[in-house]
Amino acid sequence: MINKSVLDYDFPTYLKVIADFTENELIPAENEMVDAGEVPARIVDRMAELGLFAITIPREYGGLGWTMEQQVQLTFEFTRASCVYRSRFSTVIGLCSQAILDHGTEEQRRQMLPAMAAGELVTAFALTEEFAGSDAASLRTTARRKGGVYVIDGSKRYITNAGWADAFIVFARTDETEPGAAGVSAFVVDAKAPGVRTALPTIMNGHAEGPVGEIYFDSVEVPAANLLGGREGEGKGLVMALRGINHARTHVAATCVGQATRMLEETTAHVIGRRQFGSPLSELGAVQAELGASFAEMEAGRALVIESARAFDSGVVPRHRIAAAKLYGSEMASRVADRCVQLLGGEGIVGPHPVPRMWRDVRALRIYEGSSPIHERNLAKAMIKQVGADGTLPDSYRA
Ligand SMILES: Cc1cc2nc3c(=O)[nH]c(=O)nc-3n(C[C@H](O)[C@H](O)[C@H](O)COP(=O)(O)OP(=O)(O)OC[C@H]3O[C@@H](n4cnc5c(N)ncnc54)[C@H](O)[C@@H]3O)c2cc1C
């Protein structure tokens, strides 16, 4: 439940509250989270009280309704802490709420968004399957109409918050004669519905405290009213996914900047304090070169995110720029993480320093929300098509 006073904060006050929460509560609780193997319940409650589940949801549906530029500024702050904390509410603020907001019926919005904003209805976004990863449009889960219900059969994997969600947005094929995107629809499915089963992996290499899970649907009956947007197929299902995905990608790009910020703060402090050959490591030119290059790359990543967010707020979804920001940001965060681990020496491998944990965590950012090779491929395809058509580049800045 959101603390009522949070609703009255102006943005600078709210940003400071979240920055303080990160510094005073999230970062100090990281080791507790690692020991527990999950985000502690009291931290999830605090995130709900402070409105972190609500930052993207408009005020009329019980949210805080911050602009995209404000959302990314918040993300720069709270992702100075482990990015696993963000995962706990990311599926609500990005993927799911945005699909419901843009494509749901008014009744679906009124039913779900206020509870999602309050942190009382956690939703997960169930698109990926064993045989449909990068090629999501080839998904095989089916939803067959039977009177007033749809019957869902199939399975999903790698789903963030599968183990914690109260409901899933499930992408399933309603037209089995149509093998691509056009046959796909989206449904809201209660996580406790008969026939739904989830399983968590035993091993996570990164994001260990926020394990992704598998979801199995065995003849799950879903009321027809749970068909998102109230209409089947016509490619609408995957269009709904993409709207949420573009939103989430912008947040992921901002997460990369937040993670790089913390890793560089920690590593710079380390090299100032660590003496070898009679002087602090920070006085060595080779060390300074690594720090300076990392800082410049982090700021380039931040600029891409802010520019995409501003375009977003002006009413355009600059999907190619968003893809570029996500591609660059995630590769940048991994490069920075690798340099930081190197500068920590043995501490980068042995012991509880936060940077090596973040190094493992940021690796996943190059895989989800579109892997780096897929973004490179899609950007190149869009460039070739657009230049072929009118000589300009996609999302062009040309006057
Ligand atoms: C931590 C985490 C959280 C996730 N959360 C969610 C979630 O909440 N909901 C959800 O639905 N999914 C989620 N995913 C799944 C994620 O979206 C997929 O892992 C991703 O789309 C890649 O699919 P895949 O793993 O099947 O890899 P594959 O599709 O098998 O790809 C493997 C590799 O081959 C490359 N590749 C594939 N096709 C091409 C091509 N045409 N050209 C060049 N390279 C190619 C890819 O880039 C990739 O590096 C999550 C994954 C992770 C790791």
The ligand as an SDF file (V2000), in Angstrom:
LIG
                    3D

 53 58  0  0  0  0  0  0  0  0999 V2000
   17.2660  -12.6480  -16.1600 C   0  0  0  0  0  0  0  0  0  0  0  0
   16.2770  -12.8530  -17.2690 C   0  0  0  0  0  0  0  0  0  0  0  0
   14.9910  -12.3500  -17.1320 C   0  0  0  0  0  0  0  0  0  0  0  0
   14.0310  -12.5750  -18.1310 C   0  0  0  0  0  0  0  0  0  0  0  0
   12.7440  -12.1450  -17.9250 N   0  0  0  0  0  0  0  0  0  0  0  0
   11.7860  -12.4590  -18.8590 C   0  0  0  0  0  0  0  0  0  0  0  0
   10.4060  -12.1390  -18.6150 C   0  0  0  0  0  0  0  0  0  0  0  0
   10.0450  -11.5500  -17.5870 O   0  0  0  0  0  0  0  0  0  0  0  0
    9.4820  -12.4980  -19.5480 N   0  0  0  0  0  0  0  0  0  0  0  0
    9.8220  -13.1460  -20.7050 C   0  0  0  0  0  0  0  0  0  0  0  0
    8.9400  -13.4400  -21.4890 O   0  0  0  0  0  0  0  0  0  0  0  0
   11.1290  -13.4670  -20.9610 N   0  0  0  0  0  0  0  0  0  0  0  0
   12.1080  -13.1500  -20.0680 C   0  0  0  0  0  0  0  0  0  0  0  0
   13.4220  -13.4930  -20.2980 N   0  0  0  0  0  0  0  0  0  0  0  0
   13.7660  -14.2090  -21.5170 C   0  0  0  0  0  0  0  0  0  0  0  0
   14.5720  -13.3860  -22.5170 C   0  0  0  0  0  0  0  0  0  0  0  0
   13.7540  -12.4330  -23.1330 O   0  0  0  0  0  0  0  0  0  0  0  0
   15.2270  -14.3830  -23.5040 C   0  0  0  0  0  0  0  0  0  0  0  0
   16.2230  -15.0840  -22.7780 O   0  0  0  0  0  0  0  0  0  0  0  0
   15.8090  -13.6840  -24.7230 C   0  0  0  0  0  0  0  0  0  0  0  0
   14.7930  -13.1910  -25.5700 O   0  0  0  0  0  0  0  0  0  0  0  0
   16.6900  -14.6210  -25.5530 C   0  0  0  0  0  0  0  0  0  0  0  0
   15.9960  -15.7920  -25.8460 O   0  0  0  0  0  0  0  0  0  0  0  0
   16.7160  -17.1980  -25.5620 P   0  0  0  0  0  0  0  0  0  0  0  0
   17.2360  -17.1900  -24.1800 O   0  0  0  0  0  0  0  0  0  0  0  0
   15.7690  -18.2710  -25.9400 O   0  0  0  0  0  0  0  0  0  0  0  0
   17.9750  -17.2110  -26.5100 O   0  0  0  0  0  0  0  0  0  0  0  0
   18.0050  -17.6230  -28.0570 P   0  0  0  0  0  0  0  0  0  0  0  0
   16.8800  -17.0090  -28.7870 O   0  0  0  0  0  0  0  0  0  0  0  0
   18.1990  -19.0810  -28.1530 O   0  0  0  0  0  0  0  0  0  0  0  0
   19.3210  -16.8890  -28.5170 O   0  0  0  0  0  0  0  0  0  0  0  0
   20.6120  -17.3350  -28.1040 C   0  0  0  0  0  0  0  0  0  0  0  0
   21.6480  -16.3880  -28.6640 C   0  0  0  0  0  0  0  0  0  0  0  0
   21.5850  -16.3970  -30.0850 O   0  0  0  0  0  0  0  0  0  0  0  0
   21.4650  -15.0610  -30.5680 C   0  0  0  0  0  0  0  0  0  0  0  0
   20.5550  -14.9900  -31.7120 N   0  0  0  0  0  0  0  0  0  0  0  0
   19.3380  -15.5550  -31.8300 C   0  0  0  0  0  0  0  0  0  0  0  0
   18.7840  -15.2380  -33.0180 N   0  0  0  0  0  0  0  0  0  0  0  0
   19.6790  -14.4430  -33.6610 C   0  0  0  0  0  0  0  0  0  0  0  0
   19.6910  -13.7620  -34.9160 C   0  0  0  0  0  0  0  0  0  0  0  0
   18.6530  -13.8420  -35.7730 N   0  0  0  0  0  0  0  0  0  0  0  0
   20.7670  -13.0230  -35.2250 N   0  0  0  0  0  0  0  0  0  0  0  0
   21.8210  -12.9130  -34.3800 C   0  0  0  0  0  0  0  0  0  0  0  0
   21.8650  -13.5390  -33.1790 N   0  0  0  0  0  0  0  0  0  0  0  0
   20.8080  -14.2930  -32.8180 C   0  0  0  0  0  0  0  0  0  0  0  0
   20.8690  -14.2680  -29.4120 C   0  0  0  0  0  0  0  0  0  0  0  0
   21.2200  -12.9460  -29.5020 O   0  0  0  0  0  0  0  0  0  0  0  0
   21.4310  -14.9550  -28.2100 C   0  0  0  0  0  0  0  0  0  0  0  0
   22.6340  -14.3230  -27.8250 O   0  0  0  0  0  0  0  0  0  0  0  0
   14.3980  -13.2710  -19.3140 C   0  0  0  0  0  0  0  0  0  0  0  0
   15.7070  -13.7450  -19.4510 C   0  0  0  0  0  0  0  0  0  0  0  0
   16.6300  -13.5550  -18.4530 C   0  0  0  0  0  0  0  0  0  0  0  0
   18.0160  -14.1160  -18.6340 C   0  0  0  0  0  0  0  0  0  0  0  0
  1  2  1  0
  2  3  1  0
  2 52  2  0
  3  4  2  0
  4  5  1  0
  4 50  1  0
  5  6  2  0
  6  7  1  0
  6 13  1  0
  7  8  2  0
  7  9  1  0
  9 10  1  0
 10 11  2  0
 10 12  1  0
 12 13  2  0
 13 14  1  0
 14 15  1  0
 14 50  1  0
 15 16  1  0
 16 17  1  0
 16 18  1  0
 18 19  1  0
 18 20  1  0
 20 21  1  0
 20 22  1  0
 22 23  1  0
 23 24  1  0
 24 25  2  0
 24 26  1  0
 24 27  1  0
 27 28  1  0
 28 29  2  0
 28 30  1  0
 28 31  1  0
 31 32  1  0
 32 33  1  0
 33 34  1  0
 33 48  1  0
 34 35  1  0
 35 36  1  0
 35 46  1  0
 36 37  1  0
 36 45  1  0
 37 38  2  0
 38 39  1  0
 39 40  1  0
 39 45  2  0
 40 41  1  0
 40 42  2  0
 42 43  1  0
 43 44  2  0
 44 45  1  0
 46 47  1  0
 46 48  1  0
 48 49  1  0
 50 51  2  0
 51 52  1  0
 52 53  1  0
M  END
$$$$
